[in-house]
């Protein structure tokens, strides 16, 4: 079903690229990106839901607050102490093609509206960093970061995924590229991790060309023992992007993904995947 409709008609009117987590009481908290027009305003919206399908907005973070030209996929994490973190993805003002990632902390997701941002993944002159997937693992923190090389003008849409770890989720150690495009395949232009399950299954976005930017499709992969990720399918499995997976306490999953409509607007959809 449609969780968040497209905010308008046409190119760049997008709702999606979500990150969802369960609160202690079993309700869903979902952060997602809204974009209004091809070169319009962008924001990160934080919402609550009793059933994972119908949302009530509790905070909206506009791009101007971060000095950003636009925003993309956030990553929402609830720590064991009940405190929340939101990693937000920000684009540097034009003509730069650089991206960076800030984090906000709060006791309640609604308080992200007034939390102070702190830059945790600045990127550099050669690399823009965006679309983080951050998780708590074995008492520490890990992150998969989409990286865009900035060394060639008009070729910045290329993308790989790097892996990083942290003791506190604030200071990070990089471990290099773990998922890369495969020449001669449907994902030869880019490969961006969007979901990693506890059993090592991975979902990622891929595309074959520059012209397919914003037309990524979902592929499947597997996490290896050395933290590398290997694609496991020869083709994409679904024509959508930014697959997000919430593992449910009673078994099964709730998934979210960004789906393209015929007029090239995008909506956020959700499905309940029951336990086997």
C-alpha positions in Angstrom: 0.0 0.0 0.0 1.0 3.6 -0.4 2.5 4.9 2.9 3.4 8.4 1.6 2.0 9.6 -1.7 4.1 11.6 -4.2 4.1 15.3 -3.1 3.3 16.4 -6.6 3.3 15.4 -10.3 6.4 15.1 -12.5 10.1 14.8 -12.3 11.6 15.4 -8.8 8.3 15.2 -6.9 9.4 12.4 -4.6 8.6 10.8 -1.3 10.7 7.8 -0.3 14.3 6.7 0.5 13.1 5.8 4.0 14.6 4.4 7.2 12.3 2.7 9.7 12.8 1.4 13.2 10.7 0.0 16.0 10.2 1.8 19.3 10.1 0.1 22.6 6.3 -0.1 22.6 6.2 -1.7 19.1 5.2 1.3 17.1 7.1 2.3 14.0 9.2 5.4 13.6 10.0 6.2 10.0 12.3 8.9 8.5 12.0 9.6 4.8 13.0 12.2 2.2 10.5 14.5 0.5 11.5 16.5 -2.6 9.3 19.1 -4.3 10.2 19.6 -7.9 13.3 18.9 -10.0 15.3 21.7 -8.4 12.9 22.4 -5.5 12.9 22.2 -1.8 13.9 19.0 0.0 13.4 17.9 3.6 13.7 14.9 5.9 10.4 14.0 7.6 10.1 11.9 10.8 6.8 10.2 11.4 5.2 7.7 13.8 2.9 4.9 13.0 0.9 2.3 15.0 0.7 -0.1 12.2 3.7 0.8 9.9 1.2 2.0 7.2 -0.4 5.3 8.4 2.0 8.0 9.5 1.7 11.0 11.7 4.5 13.5 11.2 6.4 14.5 14.4 9.3 16.5 12.9 10.3 18.0 9.6 13.9 19.0 8.9 14.3 21.3 6.0 17.4 21.5 3.8 18.0 25.2 4.7 18.7 24.2 8.4 21.8 22.3 7.2 22.9 24.7 4.6 22.2 22.0 2.0 20.9 22.2 -1.5 18.9 19.0 -1.2 18.6 16.0 1.1 18.5 12.3 0.4 18.1 9.0 2.4 18.5 9.3 6.2 19.3 6.5 8.6 17.3 6.1 11.8 18.7 4.2 14.8 17.3 3.5 18.3 20.1 2.6 20.7 19.7 0.2 23.6 19.4 3.1 26.1 16.3 4.3 24.3 18.0 7.3 22.8 17.5 8.0 19.0 20.0 9.0 16.3 19.1 10.3 12.9 21.9 10.4 10.3 20.9 12.9 7.6 22.2 13.2 4.0 23.0 16.7 2.7 24.1 18.1 -0.7 26.6 20.9 -0.9 25.3 24.0 -2.7 25.7 24.2 -6.5 27.9 24.0 -8.5 29.5 21.4 -6.1 28.5 17.8 -6.5 29.7 17.0 -3.0 27.5 15.4 -0.2 28.1 15.0 3.5 26.3 13.3 6.4 25.3 14.8 9.8 23.9 13.2 12.9 21.2 14.4 15.3 20.5 12.9 18.7 17.3 13.0 20.8 15.4 11.1 23.5 12.3 11.3 21.4 12.1 11.4 17.6 9.9 14.6 17.8 12.9 16.3 19.4 15.0 16.0 16.2 13.3 19.2 15.2 15.5 21.1 17.6 18.5 18.9 17.9 21.9 20.3 16.9 23.5 18.5 13.9 27.1 17.2 14.0 29.0 16.2 10.9 30.2 12.6 11.1 30.9 11.8 7.5 32.3 14.9 5.8 33.5 13.3 2.6 36.4 15.2 0.9 37.4 16.9 -2.3 37.5 13.6 -4.2 34.4 11.9 -2.7 30.8 12.8 -1.9 29.2 10.6 0.8 25.4 10.0 1.0 22.5 7.5 1.7 23.9 6.0 4.9 22.8 2.7 6.4 23.8 2.7 10.1 23.2 -0.2 12.4 24.0 -1.3 16.0 25.9 -4.5 15.9 27.4 -6.4 18.9 27.6 -3.3 21.1 29.2 -1.2 18.4 28.2 0.7 15.3 28.6 -0.1 11.6 27.7 1.8 8.5 27.4 1.3 4.8 28.0 4.6 2.9 27.3 5.4 -0.7 30.3 7.1 -2.2 30.4 9.2 -5.4 33.8 10.0 -7.0 34.2 13.7 -7.8 37.4 13.4 -9.9 35.6 13.7 -13.3 33.2 16.5 -14.2 29.7 15.3 -15.2 30.5 11.7 -14.1 29.7 12.2 -10.4 26.7 9.9 -10.6 28.9 6.8 -10.3 28.6 5.1 -7.0 30.1 2.4 -4.8 29.5 1.4 -1.2 32.1 1.6 1.5 32.0 0.1 5.0 32.9 1.9 8.3 32.8 0.9 12.0 32.7 2.9 15.3 32.6 2.4 19.0 30.3 5.3 19.6 28.6 6.1 16.2 30.3 9.4 16.1 34.0 8.8 15.3 34.4 6.3 12.4 37.0 4.0 11.0 36.8 3.4 7.2 37.4 -0.1 5.8 37.2 0.7 2.1 34.9 -0.3 -0.7 32.8 -3.5 0.0 30.4 -3.3 -3.0 31.3 -2.1 -6.5 29.7 -2.1 -9.9 30.3 -5.1 -12.2 31.4 -4.1 -15.8 29.1 -5.4 -18.5 26.1 -5.9 -16.2 22.9 -4.1 -15.2 24.7 -2.5 -12.2 27.9 -1.4 -14.0 27.4 2.3 -13.2 26.7 2.0 -9.5 25.9 -0.2 -6.5 24.4 1.3 -3.3 23.6 -0.9 -0.3 20.2 -0.1 1.2 19.4 -3.0 3.6 21.5 -5.6 5.5 19.7 -8.3 7.5 21.1 -10.2 10.5 21.5 -13.4 8.4 23.8 -11.5 5.9 21.2 -11.0 3.1 21.7 -7.6 1.4 19.6 -5.4 -0.9 21.2 -2.8 -3.0 20.3 -0.3 -5.8 22.1 -0.5 -9.1 22.0 0.9 -12.6 23.9 0.5 -15.9 24.3 4.0 -17.2 24.4 7.7 -16.4 21.0 8.0 -18.1 19.5 5.7 -15.5 20.3 8.0 -12.6 17.2 8.1 -10.5 16.0 5.0 -12.3 17.9 2.5 -10.1 16.5 -1.0 -9.5 16.8 -3.4 -6.6 19.4 -6.2 -6.6 20.3 -8.9 -4.1 23.7 -9.7 -2.5 25.2 -11.5 0.4 27.5 -10.3 3.2 30.8 -12.2 3.4 32.8 -13.1 6.5 35.4 -10.3 5.7 32.6 -7.7 5.4 32.7 -7.8 1.6 29.5 -8.0 -0.3 28.9 -10.1 -3.3 26.1 -9.8 -5.7 24.0 -13.0 -5.9 21.7 -12.3 -8.8 22.5 -11.7 -12.5 19.7 -9.2 -12.9 17.7 -6.8 -10.8 14.8 -8.3 -8.9 12.4 -5.3 -8.8 11.9 -2.0 -10.5 12.1 0.3 -7.4 14.8 1.7 -5.2 15.8 2.3 -1.6 14.5 -1.0 -0.1 14.3 -0.8 3.7 13.5 -3.9 5.8 12.3 -3.9 9.4 12.5 -7.3 11.1 9.4 -7.8 13.2 9.6 -9.3 16.8 7.0 -12.0 16.0 8.6 -13.0 12.8 8.3 -11.7 9.3 9.2 -8.2 8.0 7.7 -4.9 7.0 9.4 -3.5 3.9 9.4 0.1 2.5 10.6 1.1 -0.9 10.4 4.1 -3.3 8.3 3.4 -6.4 8.3 5.4 -9.6 5.0 6.5 -11.1 4.3 7.0 -14.9 4.7 10.8 -14.6 8.1 10.1 -12.9 7.0 11.3 -9.5 7.8 8.8 -6.7 5.8 7.5 -3.7 6.8 5.5 -0.6 5.2 2.1 -0.5 5.1 -0.6 2.2 4.3 -4.3 2.4 4.0 -6.7 5.2 5.9 -9.9 4.6 4.5 -12.6 7.0 6.7 -15.2 8.7 7.1 -18.5 6.9 
